Structure formats: structure tokens, C-alpha cells
């Protein structure tokens, strides 16, 4: 569980401010098509809800806005243009002025001018939503209506992280579906629906004690006698999702419980417990809410700068050539922090030769967060803290946001992992666990610290959040950098102890039903076939044209074994010592001649001591007609003993010992020369094939690099043009909506005037809006 740090621009306003108002504030964002959505929303909202409404829309910075005049006709609430220093009041509508961004501090608006050429481009909705979340907490309500792009998504994420409520318009009911669809796809929206349903839901939750209470940490309707209900809710979570929250800080759990109760209109814990028992989906929704999966790239830039300048170079220097750098990011959320570590490591490794292998383990207990991290796609708002240089180097601009490059993605492994219960990783160089320990009580914190000490090697470093500390009474860590909250692992023996995990969800094996035969006739035949194949047919494997094993036949252990590291089924990588060269040559001959190839007298070394001699036989398998993929069966036959004539054996006994020894030496030399020639042939074939493949790959790589550079340059130009056109289009749509509304009003006034003129006795000539002349004569 992670919280997004407040941006400095959200704390810009200073001085003496009023206290936070005891009423909710709803921020409503839209872009293209927003006027229609705003008008419909305000026309349906009650005028006495006791909350303030702030409308944020993308406006043309060079033209005056008629939004106030247009919206004032749809609601009886007072509509005001936001001014710097204006205090928010309930039952009023506030509208953003053109060419500014709006912040809020202690219930007072603060205006910031838009910066031309800002990167990423100005995002007025995200800007205000983040400020609203930081200022109002659980009283913040965010709503995204019609619009293009992804503005508002990250702002809603910040509101949800601060225990606020989030809404989005059903994309099919929106004039432009980009903004609401982006928010919904991120999984952070509490309620989705057309505008009328949003109004009903907003009115319903607006009166709930959760958004009215002055102490949001207290669960509404939770007197002391309801402690058993709280424990039952924790039990449901543990039994259905496998996570025990009983050792998390109760204030966090109760705050998130209150939020879910407000969304489901439950007034007491007992009522909400009944809802959980009847709706398993609500248990999973509560579980996701408790995790608060919010993070950002390069949060606290000074910490990352210290990490890149001091810690990471030291880790790189401590590694021998070819050594692996191993990093663990527990509670990784959607992957921003793990990718930030990867980017910093790549920047450090660019100046180091030889390059080191990097393994970054990103873990979380949220399946949704892990899936998002694996995808590596981030909206424009999510990369707001990434510099333009890093965006260009490590990201690729795609539709709706940015995709992390493959060079960064390949360094990170995303897995679901419970820090508290699951076995930790080992031999790590760095653990980055920021803003996770603050949600644990002292027991869990102590176990987490012991886990990190066990996982790290010496030298090894632990990085925690600025608001966290390492409570360490056993001397497991020593502080290295107080400003960055960086610690180094001591050489103290690990205090971590593991207990066997209980088996959850497994049933005892059930006996076979009575009356059924334990083995059908087909099973008996199959067993007989396997017995004969195991005793009388030489062991072997079936491989495809790439050398990947498709099937094992018989006992292949004396000839094949799994190599250390990542498991694989490649024949040449599993071959024991002495078998590789002959196996490669036989496969090549079988591919080339399309016939059986044999290598006799192959000596295979087992366990570094005993040697087994065998014949390697490779035979192509006939496949279906037209099938391009070929397969081969590789057999390992026992070598046939060479037949020596009896006369020669007798002669050998009659020869002096010296002559026999000379002949034995000659035979040994001949064998070694044959082995040497075979090895040379094998190496020459491998070298030729490698050179040819390398030349082809070099040429293809150069072409791909050139094409990629051209496409990337073209894509950047197109994206820039698209952003400009999209921004212009949004502004034009807004202007068009306003002009259509004013034209409709003019037509109405013109019709009224025509009716008035028709009732008088004086001839009148009137020119209408289309410049058509209408002549009226006195009535008869």
C-alpha cells in the first residue's frame, strides 16, 4: 500500500487560512463535450445538498469563456468564476477561468498560470484533483465526464488514496469517451454510470456520515460492542483472499472500511458484515481498497539522486565480472518504483564495463497491481515526474500514454508475493520498501525488518520511505543516510525463523468409488508397453527442428541433465560432458541428409568421474504432408564391444610386454587424433554457422535500428501534431457548444420578438439571424 506524495505546487499558497470546511467538495472534470455533460449534471442536482461543486474544463486560453452564462441557466445554485483567494462555500458552483490551473489549500482557491511548452502538457483536471485530495482527504469527491485523452485519471487515483470517492461517466453515454474510459480502465473508479445515475449516487453518498464526519478515521456506527464484527470482517478477508490484515494498523483498516460502507450505504459494521457474507465480490473489492495501490515515478527526487550517485555505484563495484545485481521492491503497486530502480541502474551501468546482469523482483499482494506492472503502460499523468530525456530514452509514446521500453521491462520480474507469510528472496543487494511499513503494527514491522536482513547480503542496503523508520533492537541494520532513510545490513546473524504454512483450500484425497476397476484394459496395455520400452528400447528423446525436447523416452539420466539456473528443455543445453560435440554433428548431418546419422563410441562423463560409452543415433521423423516443422528422434544406444579375433588375442599374449604396450599407446594416439579431428570439425562448423548468423543479424539489426529511429522520429512528430490538434479540437468543441447555446437563445428571443411585432398595427420590416427580410402589414 503506497500513497502519492503531495506536489510542491499543491502547497504553494501560504499565510493564514480558514480551517477545512466540514462539507464535501466535488471536483468535476471534462474537456470536449463538457458543456453538455455539465448542463445535464447541474440540471439534475438538488440545490441543497450541502456540498460545493468545482467544474474544471479545458478552455481556449486565447478566447473569453461563456461557460458561466451557459451553466447559470441550468441550475438555481450560484455559479461563480474562480478567483485567487476565494473561499469555498457549500451549494455553489465554481467554474475554472481560461488559461489557469486551480489549486486549493484549506478550502481556499489558488490560481496558477499555465506554462507554455510544459512537459507533460498542462493537465488542469489532474492538477486540481491532486490538490483537492491533499487538502480535503475523505471529503474530496472526484468525477470525470465527457472528454478526450487521459486527464483526470491520476487525479482520481490521488483522491482514492486519500480516502475520497471517485465517479466516472459511462463511456457509451458520453459525447467523447476518452477521459472516462481511461479512468475506468485504471480500476480506481468507485461508481460508473450515465449522468442521471451519477447524480443519484452523489446525492446518496453526500449525506452519509463518512463524508460529513469531522474524524474520518472513526468508522461510522462502530461502538465498542461491535469489536466482534470488526474481527469477523478480518476473518472473511483472510479466508476468501488469503491476506491477514489483523496486524495492520487498525486506523487504516477502519478508515477504508468506512469508505466502503459509504459507497454501499451501510450505517453500521454489523450491516456491512451481513453484506460481505452475502456478496463475495464485495470482499474482494474491500481487499483492493485496503491496499491503496498508489505510487509514482521517482518520488522524492533527492532520494533517487542519492541512490544513483552513491549506493548503486558501490553495489556495481562490489560485483565481480558477470555477477548479478539483485534488487527487491516489495509492495511495488503498479510498478513505477521498480521501473525507477531499473532506469537508475541502467544509467549507472552505462559507464561500467563489463556490464552486469540485473534482476529486479517486484512483488505485491494485489493481482490487479501486478498485472498493471507487467503491462508497463502508463498514462501521461503517471509520467509527469519523469524528465524529457528519460522519457525519450526509456519510454515509447503510444496511444493514450507511454509504454516502458523492453530494455527496462526485461530487468523486472513481477510476481504476487506476501511479504509477511511467503518465503523471501535471497542474496539481494538492495531492498526498496517505501511507504509500506507505515501500515504495519510493531509486530509486522519487526518481522519485515528481519525478513529484509535475511534477504540481503553484505554489502546490502535497505531503502524505506521518508515517513518511516527502522525499529531495530537487534542491530540488524545501521543508518547510512538519514535524509534518504537508507540503511546498510550488518553482519549479525539472521533472526528470521520460518514456520510451515497451513494448507488452505486443499481437500483430502478421495478414495476411488467402489465397484470400479483400478485399471482398464487400455491402462494395462499402456503399462506393458512402457515396461517393454523401458527395458528393451534404448533411451532417447524426440526433438523439433530447433532442438527443443518434445518427449522423453526411457531412462535418459546417464546422458542428459538439467543445468543450474532457469529450467529449460533444450537438448544441447542438457547434454552431459562429452556428448555435446557429437550430438551437434549428428543433428546437423540428419538435417542436411534427411537420413539417419550415427556417431559411434561417444564417451559421456558422469559426475566428473565415471565415463559411459554410447552410440548417438539421430533419425528424422516423417511428418504429415505439407508440415514445415521437422522432428527427430535421438537415441542413446550402448556401444557394441569391438570384436577381436582369437588369434590376435593369442598373439597379443605371446608378444613381449613392451610390444603390447607400444601398440596400446598407438591405439590411444589414434583415438585422440580422431577425437581431435572431430572436435576441429565441430568447432569449424560452429564458427562458420556463428559467423554467418552474426553477419545476418548485424545487417538486420542495422536495418531495424535505422527503421526504428525513423519511425520513432515520425511517431514523435505525429504525436506532437495530434496533441496540438486534440487540444485545439477540444477548445473548438467547447466554443462551438457555447455558440450553439447562444444561437439557440437568440432564436428564442427572435421568435418572441416576431410574435410581439405580429400583434401591433404598424408595418414593420425585420431582418432575422439568416439575413432574410420579413415584412409585416397591419391586421385587417
Order of alpha helices (4+ residues) and beta strands (2+ residues): beta-alpha-beta-alpha-beta-beta-beta-beta-alpha-beta-alpha-beta-alpha-beta-alpha-alpha-alpha-alpha-alpha-alpha-alpha-alpha-beta-alpha-beta-alpha-beta-alpha-beta-beta-alpha-beta-beta-alpha-beta-beta-beta-alpha-beta-beta-alpha-alpha-beta-beta-beta-alpha-alpha-beta-beta
